[in-house]
Amino acid sequence: MPKIPYKDQEVDATDVEFNTRREDWNEYQLMDGTIIKMKPVVSEIFKVPNEFDNEGNPVYIVRSNNVLVVRSPDNLKKKP
């Protein structure tokens, strides 16, 4: 069992195997015309033993990386 930081302590968490069902992009349009697309990509999921949220669901710790795409109007781009 790996040790995972949780609530200012290290806990023995269970590594949970998973299958990716869908990874969607979040898209944001900035007021300057730039479009930012971001997608979290999960690498690891851990279940914290004997911890539950306010609705009684088990607590999971998710490790992920963000994939970011920026599309800016030409007038905002650095000139070569």
Helices and strands as residue ranges (DSSP letters): E 3-6, E 9-12, E 14-15, E 26-29, E 35-52, E 58-71, G 74-76
